[in-house]
Amino acid sequence: MDTQTTPAENYHLTTHMYVAGVFLCLILLLVCANLTGRKAMNLFLHDIGISTQRSPKVIKELRRKGFHFSGLSIPIIYLTGQQHTTFFTQAVASYVLIFCTVVYFVFECARLTSPAVNGFFESRFKRLMREKERHNFTGSFFYLLGSTISVIFFSPPVAVCGILFLIIGDFMAALVGISFGRIKIGRKSLEGSVACFISCFMICLVFLWQVKWVEQIAFWGALAATLTELLNPSFIDDNLSIPCISGLVIHLIAHRLDIAIPNSL
């Protein structure tokens, strides 16, 4: 019996390995940032070139962003369902995410209107919350909303790219910017933006490798995500804007260049 795999099967395996590897690396960073003693963590950061003055901010950002790594569950489940089942279609994924978003919205409304619920929530997650989130919707809600919109309106590969732009690209921008940023662009840094662009560009190459002129698609998609992260106005949460704007730009560029985006992962 011929057991050789096809190029498409090899690609799917490579994609799974890539996502699983990223997930494990980010989880390792999260565990280290939360379980390692401050002194040991400071020494580790110093050894990789991060100054002592920047270390406290880096540790704080690792702990706060670490919680966001759980958001990788959405693209991983979407990938697995698309590639290994016949029932987990784009429509099914959309209904599941709509349900989860509505449930979370109801909880957020209860939290914001009930001091008791809000107090309980803050007692558990205060360390992970920004000050503005204490009396407003959290970034987690906007992440869920952005993921839902992406899955509904964009083809599966583009939706996954947009979500990963947010999780990985935004994380790299914050980590590199806080650790090594010297050239300021407003409140952000050029170094952080470059890290975001490179991360998003590589993500696009992995998930859209079979698309004609993938380098152009990857360039414009990564640029859209990077500029959104850099210039996003304070009244719009980037957990919503990054996946939606970058996904829209990818589809618009593909349409302009007459490039077919696949409807499956």
Protein Blocks (a to p, Z undefined) as FASTA:
>chain_A
ZZbdcfklmmmmmmmmmmmmmmmmmmmmmmmmmmpcfklmmmmmmmnopafklmmmmmmm
mmmmmmmmmmmmmmmmmmmmmmmccklcfklmmmmmmmmmmmmmmmmmmmmmmmklmmmm
mmmmmmmpcfklmmgccfklmmmmmmmmmmmmpcfklmmmmmmmmmmmmmmmmmmmmmmo
mbdghjbcfklmmmmmmmmmmmmmmmmmmpghklmmmmmmmmmmmmmmmmocfkbcfklm
mmmmmmmmmmmmmmmnopacdfbZZ
